[in-house]
Structures are given as C-alpha cells and as structure tokens.
Amino acid sequence: MEKQITIYTLKNCPICQFLKGELEGRKREFKEIRIEDNNEIGDVLEEKFKTITYPIFQIYEKGKILTFLRETDLESPNNVIIFDINNIPNILNQYEI
C-alpha cells in the first residue's frame, strides 16, 4: 500500500505553500485540510500535539502514522517528528515521499 499523506494548512501560510509545492513537484498525491474551513479539527490537533504552528502533516503507511510538526510542547512526543522548513526536502527524501 502506498503512503497516504494528509497536510493541515492555513490559507496564507508560506510554509504550507512550500510543503504543498514540494509534494506537487514530486507528483505525490495528498489530502489537504484547511484549518480555516475545519476549526474543530484544528482545535483537536492543537490540543493533541500541543502546537499552534502549521503545517502539520501526517504519513499513513501499514497502519502506522508519523506526524510532522514545526514545534510542540509535548513532553514525550511518540511518532512525532519536529521539522524545520529548510529540512522539508530532506524529510521527504528520507521518508521516500
């Protein structure tokens, strides 16, 4: 099964646009959920991952979910990877996206 990618974005977020551009350039399909259109989802994500920064993106593969955040206040982030915008291409390569 191919990896499924979901990205949670904000309308005027340049980092969100950069991530989407990288995925589109790699011809990778992804599901985008805009937080402005889905406030409840945003509230749940922000509470669960202790963050208010976007994009948040997730990779689903073989029943596992990896979540990528720009920052978090989680004490023990399981299956969470913190990323820097400059590392987006490297992360996509590393996880074969």
Beta strands, then each sheet from edge to edge (+ up, - down):
strand 1: 4-9
strand 2: 31-34
strand 3: 56-61
strand 4: 64-69
strand 5: 80-82
sheet 1: 2+ 1+ 3- 4+ 5+
end
